[in-house]
């Protein structure tokens, strides 16, 4: 069982968020914690968003989630293992 913290950065939420949400729903069984936020200090038109995830599961499943999210335009993924 692997324990990973993942940051998902979305450059244009109105475009990418629905697909990101669909992918995260698919992998909901390995998501232990999720925190999403965006910076309102840049004004109402700010399209940037961030999601922090704590993942717990098999390495292959976490790697597949990473690949699916990273394949999306406007989405960046960074993670670190807590093992």
SVG drawing of the C-alpha trace seen along z (x, -y; Angstrom):
<svg xmlns="http://www.w3.org/2000/svg" viewBox="-18 -41 27 43">
<polyline fill="none" stroke="black" stroke-width="0.4" points="0.0,0.0 1.5,-3.3 0.8,-6.7 1.2,-9.7 0.4,-13.4 -0.5,-14.8 -1.0,-18.4 -3.1,-18.9 -2.8,-22.4 -5.5,-23.4 -4.8,-26.4 -8.3,-26.9 -10.9,-25.5 -14.0,-26.2 -12.4,-24.0 -10.5,-21.3 -12.4,-20.8 -15.2,-18.6 -12.7,-16.1 -10.6,-16.2 -13.6,-15.6 -14.6,-12.6 -11.1,-11.1 -11.0,-11.7 -14.4,-10.0 -13.0,-6.9 -10.2,-6.7 -12.3,-7.7 -11.4,-4.4 -7.8,-5.4 -8.5,-9.1 -8.3,-9.4 -8.4,-13.2 -9.2,-15.9 -8.9,-19.7 -9.6,-22.0 -9.1,-25.8 -8.6,-28.8 -7.2,-32.2 -10.0,-34.8 -7.4,-37.6 -6.8,-37.7 -10.4,-38.6 -13.5,-36.8 -12.1,-36.0 -9.3,-33.9 -9.4,-30.5 -6.6,-28.8 -7.3,-26.1 -5.4,-23.6 -6.4,-20.3 -4.5,-18.5 -5.0,-14.7 -3.8,-12.2 -3.8,-8.8 -3.5,-5.4 -3.4,-2.4 -1.4,-0.2 1.5,-1.9 0.1,-0.9 -3.3,-2.5 -1.7,-5.7 0.6,-5.8 -2.4,-5.3 -4.2,-8.2 -1.1,-10.4 -0.8,-9.5 -4.5,-10.2 -4.4,-13.6 -1.0,-14.5 -2.3,-13.7 -4.8,-16.6 -4.1,-20.0 -4.1,-22.7 -3.4,-20.3 -0.1,-19.8 0.6,-17.1 3.2,-16.8 3.4,-14.2 5.6,-12.9 5.6,-9.5 5.2,-9.3 6.6,-5.8"/>
</svg>
